[in-house]
Amino acid sequence: MSTKKDKLLESAQRFIAKGQLDRAIKEYEQIVALESGDIRLRQKLAELLVRVNRKEEAIAEYEVLLPCGASGWALPVNILRISKEADCFEYKKGQIS
């Protein structure tokens, strides 16, 4: 029997395959609400947010991941890359300000 999380993940994957990223993001937001401690799900949500140019929201998701040590250096690099593109944040000594 599928759980709500499984159904939402399947739905999100279908939306991604169809290029309907905004709809996939809505599904991932629900999934993250259900499984807030799952680092991989939150990182996928952040990646989708970047793809649809919702950079401030993506940075917020990546900031949640930083204390978890997720993906080692990949997260600070992603935040720095997004920050430079968004031109609205500064990266200083490993911190977003």
QUIKAUR-V218277 format. One record per residue. N is the residue number from 1. SS is DSSP state (a for helix, b for strand, c for the rest). PHI is phi in degrees with one decimal (* if undefined). BURIAL is b if it has 16 or more other C-alpha atoms within 10 Angstrom, else e. Layout:
N:SS:PHI:BURIAL + N:SS:PHI:BURIAL
This chain:
1:c:*:e + 2:c:-77.1:e + 3:c:-86.9:e + 4:a:-59.9:e + 5:a:-59.7:b + 6:a:-61.1:e + 7:a:-64.8:e + 8:a:-65.5:b + 9:a:-63.0:b + 10:a:-61.2:e + 11:a:-62.8:b + 12:a:-61.1:b + 13:a:-63.8:b + 14:a:-63.7:e + 15:a:-63.7:b + 16:a:-62.8:b + 17:a:-61.5:e + 18:c:-87.7:e + 19:c:79.7:e + 20:c:-93.8:e + 21:a:-68.6:b + 22:a:-61.8:b + 23:a:-69.9:e + 24:a:-63.7:b + 25:a:-60.9:b + 26:a:-59.0:e + 27:a:-66.5:b + 28:a:-64.4:b + 29:a:-62.6:b + 30:a:-67.0:e + 31:a:-63.6:b + 32:a:-63.6:b + 33:a:-63.0:e + 34:a:-76.3:e + 35:c:-125.6:e + 36:c:-62.8:e + 37:c:-88.9:e + 38:c:-84.7:e + 39:a:-61.5:b + 40:a:-63.2:e + 41:a:-68.2:b + 42:a:-66.1:b + 43:a:-66.3:b + 44:a:-63.1:b + 45:a:-59.7:b + 46:a:-60.6:b + 47:a:-63.5:b + 48:a:-65.8:b + 49:a:-61.2:b + 50:a:-62.3:b + 51:a:-61.6:e + 52:c:-102.8:e + 53:c:67.4:e + 54:c:-100.1:e + 55:a:-68.3:b + 56:a:-63.1:b + 57:a:-67.0:e + 58:a:-63.6:b + 59:a:-59.9:b + 60:a:-59.9:e + 61:a:-66.8:b + 62:a:-63.7:b + 63:a:-63.0:b + 64:a:-63.7:e + 65:a:-77.7:b + 66:a:-54.6:b + 67:c:-63.9:e + 68:c:-78.4:e + 69:c:71.3:e + 70:c:-63.9:b + 71:c:58.7:e + 72:c:54.7:e + 73:c:-79.6:e + 74:a:-61.0:e + 75:a:-67.6:b + 76:a:-59.1:b + 77:a:-65.2:e + 78:a:-61.1:b + 79:a:-64.0:b + 80:a:-61.5:b + 81:a:-61.8:e + 82:a:-63.7:b + 83:a:-60.8:b + 84:a:-64.7:e + 85:a:-69.3:e + 86:a:-74.3:e + 87:c:56.2:e + 88:c:-135.4:e + 89:c:-133.2:b + 90:c:-116.6:e + 91:b:-107.6:e + 92:b:-133.5:e + 93:c:46.7:e + 94:c:80.4:e + 95:b:-120.2:e + 96:b:-99.0:e + 97:c:-129.2:e
